[in-house]
Amino acid sequence: MTAIESARPRPRAFWGDARFFLGILLIVASVAGVWFVVSAARQTVPVFAATRTLVPGDTVSAGDLRVVDVALGQLEGAYLSPDRIDEGLVATRTVEEGELVPQSAVGATTTVATTTVVLQSAVEVPASVEAGSVVEVWEAPLIERGSYDAPRILVPDATVVSVTRDDSVMGGGAASLEVVIPRADVAAVLAAMSDESALSIVPTAGAAR
């Protein structure tokens, strides 16, 4: 062996290179991250789904809900769960049948600012109007028997609870509707009914289901 050859440094073993260990750590971290994401996606929590369409003002009882297990991740606290159900809960907005019940869609009875009234529609109600539909209530004030003033909006935002249609020849397609309206509009609605105004139900744009 020559002096030049003996002076050359020996090549380092690959496992002695810090970059090799760094690469191993990155691979382990990547695998662990994927495992964590997949594991988290598989974790489910029990929350409530509506067994019927709930409208504002409806009392929410156990019979209106069913427990489903879903993966919500960070949204877990946004939905009503079995450990958060209390007596005296009412719906504060429409929740359709089968929909998960958001925590924000229910509240205590004392917080509800709506009530339910039954109206007779003077005109035929569209077939698209059903429980849960958002509608406008229009009023045409009675001037004299058989003569009415120009229609105007009486309640701009009402929610339908139920519809009973009269499809007979005598009924002419008129309907009776149970609707949820703000308490602030109750006096005006009752006055219109007592004055025999013609009331009409009109679906709001894009609101009919």
C-alpha positions as CSV (number, residue, x, y, z in Angstrom):
1,M,0.0,0.0,0.0
2,T,1.4,3.4,-1.0
3,A,1.7,6.4,1.3
4,I,-0.9,8.3,-0.8
5,E,-3.4,5.4,-0.5
6,S,-3.0,5.2,3.3
7,A,-3.6,9.0,3.6
8,R,-7.0,8.8,2.0
9,P,-9.9,8.9,4.5
10,R,-12.0,5.8,4.7
11,P,-15.6,6.2,3.4
12,R,-18.1,6.6,6.2
13,A,-20.7,3.8,6.6
14,F,-24.1,5.0,5.3
15,W,-25.7,4.4,8.7
16,G,-23.3,6.9,10.2
17,D,-24.6,9.7,8.0
18,A,-27.0,12.0,9.9
19,R,-29.0,12.4,6.8
20,F,-29.8,8.7,6.8
21,F,-31.3,9.0,10.3
22,L,-33.2,12.1,9.4
23,G,-34.7,10.4,6.4
24,I,-35.8,7.5,8.6
25,L,-37.4,9.9,11.0
26,L,-39.3,11.6,8.2
27,I,-40.6,8.3,7.0
28,V,-41.8,7.3,10.5
29,A,-43.4,10.7,11.0
30,S,-45.2,10.5,7.7
31,V,-46.6,7.0,8.4
32,A,-47.7,8.1,11.9
33,G,-49.4,11.1,10.4
34,V,-51.4,9.0,7.9
35,W,-52.3,6.6,10.6
36,F,-53.6,9.4,12.8
37,V,-55.7,10.9,10.1
38,V,-57.2,7.6,9.1
39,S,-57.9,6.7,12.8
40,A,-59.5,10.1,13.5
41,A,-61.7,9.7,10.4
42,R,-63.0,6.4,11.7
43,Q,-63.9,7.7,15.1
44,T,-67.7,8.3,15.4
45,V,-69.8,10.0,18.0
46,P,-73.6,9.6,18.7
47,V,-75.7,12.6,17.7
48,F,-79.4,13.1,17.1
49,A,-81.2,13.2,13.7
50,A,-84.8,14.3,13.3
51,T,-87.4,11.6,12.8
52,R,-89.8,14.1,11.4
53,T,-89.7,17.7,10.1
54,L,-89.3,20.1,13.0
55,V,-90.5,23.6,12.6
56,P,-89.9,26.7,14.8
57,G,-91.8,26.4,18.0
58,D,-92.1,22.6,18.0
59,T,-91.4,20.9,21.3
60,V,-88.5,18.5,20.8
61,S,-89.0,15.2,22.5
62,A,-87.3,11.8,22.4
63,G,-89.8,10.6,19.9
64,D,-88.7,13.2,17.4
65,L,-85.1,12.1,17.5
66,R,-83.0,9.1,16.8
67,V,-79.4,8.5,17.6
68,V,-76.9,8.0,14.7
69,D,-73.2,7.5,14.9
70,V,-71.3,9.8,12.6
71,A,-67.7,11.1,12.1
72,L,-67.8,14.8,12.8
73,G,-64.2,15.6,13.8
74,Q,-64.0,19.2,15.1
75,L,-67.7,19.7,14.4
76,E,-68.7,17.3,17.2
77,G,-69.9,20.0,19.5
78,A,-72.1,21.6,16.8
79,Y,-74.8,19.0,16.9
80,L,-77.3,17.9,19.6
81,S,-76.1,14.7,21.3
82,P,-77.7,12.4,23.9
83,D,-75.7,14.0,26.8
84,R,-77.0,17.5,25.8
85,I,-80.7,16.8,25.6
86,D,-82.8,18.7,28.2
87,E,-86.5,18.9,29.0
88,G,-88.4,21.8,27.5
89,L,-86.4,22.1,24.3
90,V,-88.1,23.6,21.2
91,A,-87.0,24.0,17.6
92,T,-85.9,27.5,16.7
93,R,-85.6,26.8,13.0
94,T,-86.7,24.2,10.5
95,V,-84.9,20.8,10.7
96,E,-86.0,18.4,8.0
97,E,-86.6,14.7,8.6
98,G,-83.4,12.7,8.6
99,E,-81.2,15.8,9.1
100,L,-78.7,16.0,11.9
101,V,-80.0,18.4,14.6
102,P,-77.6,21.4,15.0
103,Q,-77.2,22.6,18.6
104,S,-78.2,26.1,17.3
105,A,-81.5,24.8,16.0
106,V,-83.0,24.1,19.5
107,G,-83.5,26.3,22.5
108,A,-85.4,26.7,25.7
109,T,-89.1,27.4,25.6
110,T,-88.5,30.9,27.1
111,T,-86.4,31.9,24.1
112,V,-89.0,31.2,21.5
113,A,-90.5,34.3,19.9
114,T,-93.0,32.6,17.6
115,T,-96.4,31.1,17.8
116,T,-98.7,29.0,15.6
117,V,-101.9,30.1,13.9
118,V,-104.3,28.5,11.4
119,L,-105.1,30.4,8.2
120,Q,-107.5,29.9,5.4
121,S,-105.9,30.7,2.0
122,A,-108.3,32.4,-0.4
123,V,-106.4,31.0,-3.4
124,E,-105.0,27.7,-4.3
125,V,-101.8,26.8,-2.5
126,P,-99.0,25.4,-4.7
127,A,-98.3,21.7,-4.4
128,S,-94.7,22.5,-3.4
129,V,-95.9,24.0,-0.1
130,E,-95.7,21.5,2.6
131,A,-94.5,21.0,6.2
132,G,-91.2,23.0,6.6
133,S,-91.8,25.3,3.7
134,V,-91.1,29.0,4.3
135,V,-93.9,31.2,2.9
136,E,-95.2,34.8,2.8
137,V,-98.7,35.6,4.0
138,W,-100.4,38.2,1.9
139,E,-103.5,40.2,2.8
140,A,-106.1,41.8,0.6
141,P,-108.3,44.0,2.9
142,L,-112.1,43.8,2.5
143,I,-113.6,47.0,1.1
144,E,-117.1,45.8,0.8
145,R,-118.7,42.4,0.2
146,G,-117.0,40.9,-2.8
147,S,-114.5,43.8,-3.2
148,Y,-111.0,43.8,-1.9
149,D,-108.1,46.3,-1.8
150,A,-104.8,45.7,-3.4
151,P,-102.9,42.7,-1.7
152,R,-99.9,43.5,0.6
153,I,-97.5,41.4,2.6
154,L,-98.8,40.7,6.1
155,V,-96.2,38.3,7.3
156,P,-92.9,38.1,5.3
157,D,-91.5,35.0,6.9
158,A,-93.8,32.2,8.1
159,T,-93.1,28.4,8.3
160,V,-95.7,25.8,7.4
161,V,-96.5,23.2,10.0
162,S,-99.2,21.4,8.0
163,V,-101.4,21.9,5.0
164,T,-105.0,20.6,4.5
165,R,-106.1,21.1,0.9
166,D,-109.7,21.1,-0.3
167,D,-109.6,19.6,-3.8
168,S,-113.4,19.3,-4.1
169,V,-115.3,21.3,-6.8
170,M,-116.9,23.4,-4.0
171,G,-113.5,24.0,-2.4
172,G,-111.9,25.3,-5.5
173,G,-108.5,24.2,-4.4
174,A,-108.4,26.4,-1.3
175,A,-106.4,25.2,1.7
176,S,-106.2,25.5,5.5
177,L,-102.6,25.9,6.8
178,E,-101.1,25.8,10.2
179,V,-98.2,28.2,10.2
180,V,-95.6,29.5,12.6
181,I,-95.3,33.3,12.7
182,P,-93.4,35.8,14.9
183,R,-95.3,36.8,18.0
184,A,-94.9,40.4,16.8
185,D,-97.2,39.7,13.8
186,V,-100.0,37.9,15.8
187,A,-102.1,41.0,16.4
188,A,-102.0,42.0,12.7
189,V,-102.9,38.5,11.6
190,L,-105.8,38.2,14.0
191,A,-107.1,41.7,12.9
192,A,-107.0,40.7,9.3
193,M,-108.9,37.5,10.0
194,S,-111.6,39.3,12.0
195,D,-111.9,41.9,9.3
196,E,-112.5,39.1,6.7
197,S,-109.5,40.1,4.6
198,A,-108.5,37.6,1.9
199,L,-105.4,35.9,2.9
200,S,-103.0,34.2,0.5
201,I,-100.0,31.9,1.0
202,V,-97.1,32.5,-1.4
203,P,-93.8,30.5,-1.3
204,T,-90.7,32.6,-0.8
205,A,-88.2,32.4,-3.6
206,G,-86.2,29.2,-3.4
207,A,-87.8,28.3,0.0
208,A,-90.1,25.5,-1.1
209,R,-88.6,22.1,-0.6
